[in-house]
Amino acid sequence: MTSLFYLTTTNSDLSGPGPGDWKKALSTTLPSSTTLGATVGAGATEVDYGFTPSGEPVPTGNGDYNNTVQIAAGNANLRLAIQLHRVNSAGVIQTSSSISAEQVMSAGTKTFNFASLNLGTWVSTNRLRVDYRVRSTAAMGNNTATFQIGSASPTRIDTPFGKIVVITGGTSFPGQGNAEDIKFTPSVSTPGADDSMMFATNE
């Protein structure tokens, strides 16, 4: 199970308090290439939202959350910051990160990393909410920037959610995608049973 989620243009079933332009699903499947705009009035701040799907992934703890935001069309009057939340099935916040430092929304790649982040005890119905906080420094008028969706450089977040891996005794499995190489050598063999097991790992 992957820990990498891509921002999409598909509306999420959850929403945040706003104001904002959108509330979108974060998907493990890379979406088609397009853009998603954020328009902010003079001196205002809007918050747009991304939510992981219900029941996915299986969370096993806390760790590093690495956000990559690709700005397709930039705007020097806009600033972007990121905040993360663990929410319940109704979208109610359970635990939050701090708000990241702002970055100018010029065209290109912006990274927002939360190292060793503890969002509390996850249960299977919890979901991750990503806040894209866009602030305008302009004195007048609306200002717009666009997020890149899909493509070779998509807007995405890599999470520390656990991967469920099935391994068989004495076998080596090379990493696929976001998975790490796993080698397992059983120390105990039970007559009449195979040497397979299932466990969760964190990266």
N, C-alpha and C positions, 0 to 999 in steps of 0.2 A: 504494500500500500504506500503510495507516494506521499511525501510531505510538501510537495510543491503545488501551489495554487495560483492560477492565472485570473486576473481581472477580466470579466466578460461584459458584454452588453445586455445580457439576460437579467431581467429584473429578479431580485430576491423576494422571497415570501416574507422576509423581515424588513423592518425599517428602523431608522434612528430618529432622534428628535428634530433634526434639521436646524436651520434651513439649508437646503442643498438641492442640487440638480438631479441626483440619482442615488439609487440603492441597488447595487448589482451583485450578482452571484460570483463567488470565487470558485473556479472549477479546476479539477485535476487534468482536464483535457484542454490542450492549447486551442483557443478559438481562432476563427478566421481573422485575417488582418483587417482592422478598421481603426477608428479613433473615437474617443469619448470626450466631449467638451465639458468644461466647467466655466461658468460665467459669473462674475462677482461684481457687485456694485461698488462705487467709490467708498473706500474706508471700511468696507464690510468684510466679514468672514463667513464662509459657508463650509459645511461639512458634508462630504459625499461618502457613501458607505459601500464596503464590500463584505459579504458574509460567506463563510464556508457552508457547504451543504449540511443538512440534517443527517446525523449518524455517521458522518465521515469527516475526518479520519478517526481511528481509535486513538484517543489521547492517552499518553502514558507518563505525562509529567511536564517539566518545564525545561527551558534551555534558550538557545539562540533563535531569534526571529529576524530574518534578513529580508528587508523590503527593497525591491528594485522597481523604480518608477521611471518609465520612459516617456519623456515629453516630446510629442511630435511637433506641435506648433507652440512655441514658447511666448512668454509675455513678461517683460522686465518689471511690470507693475504688480506682479503676483508673487506670493510666497507660499510654499507648501510645507506642511508639517504632517507627521503621522502619529496616530495613537492607536493602541491595540486594546481590545476588551475581550474577556471571556463572558459570554452571555448565555442565558438559559434558552429553552425551546421557545419561549415567548419573546425573546430578544431583550430581556431585562439584564442589565449589567450586573455581573457578579464580582469581577475584579478588573482593574484597569492598569495599564502602564502609565508612565509619565508621557507628556507630549514631547516629541522630538524637537530638536532645533530646526528652525525654518531654513529652507533653501530657496533661492531665486528660481522661478519656473522658466528658466531659459531652456531652449531646445537641447535634448540630450538625456543622458542617464543620471538619475539621482538615486542615491542609496541611503537607506535609513535602517540602521541595525540596532537591535535590542539584544545585548549580550546577557546570557544567564538570567533571562526574564522569568519571574515567578508569578504566574497568574492564578495560583491557588490549585485546588483539587478539582480535576476535570472528571465529569461523568459523561456517559455516552450521549446524552441529549444536549450537552453544551456545544456551542459553536463559537468560532472566532469572528469578531467584528473588527474590520480595519477602517479607521477614520482617515479620510484624505481631507485635511484641513487647509483650505485655500483662502488666503487673506490678500485683499487689495490694498496697495499703498497709494493708489491714485486719488487725487483730490476731486475728480469728477468723472462721470461716465462709467459704463460697464467695461470690464476687461475679461478676455477669454483666453484660455490655454487648452490644449487637447492632450489627452493621455493616449499613448499607443496601446492598442489591444492586438494580441496575436503578433504575427510576424516573427522575424529572427530575434528581435529585442522587445519582448512583451513586458508589460507591467505585471509584476508577480510578487509573491511572498513565499519564502522557504521557511517552513516551520519545524520545530523539534518533535512534532507528534510522532508517536510510535509507529513503527512498521511491523506488521505481522508477517513473520517469516516461517515457513515450514522447511525443516531440514531433515536429512536422513543420515544416519550414522556413517562415518567414514567417507563422506562426500564433500568436495569443495565446490562452492557456488560463486562464480564471478559476479560482481555487481552489475545490475541492470538499471540504467537511468539514474534514479536517486538512491538506489540501494548500494550498500557497501559490500565488499567481498566478505564472505562468511565461510569459515572452515570449522568443521565439527568432527571431533573424534570422541566417541563414547567411552566412558570409563567404566560403565556398568552395563552388562548384558543380561537381560531377563529371559530365561528360557520360554519359548512359546510366544514372545512378543518381538516386534521389530524395534529398531533403534531410532525411530523418528520421534520428534517432539515439536511443539509449537511454543514460540515465545515472542515477546515484543522487544524491540531495540530502539534506542535513541541514537541520533547522530549528533 
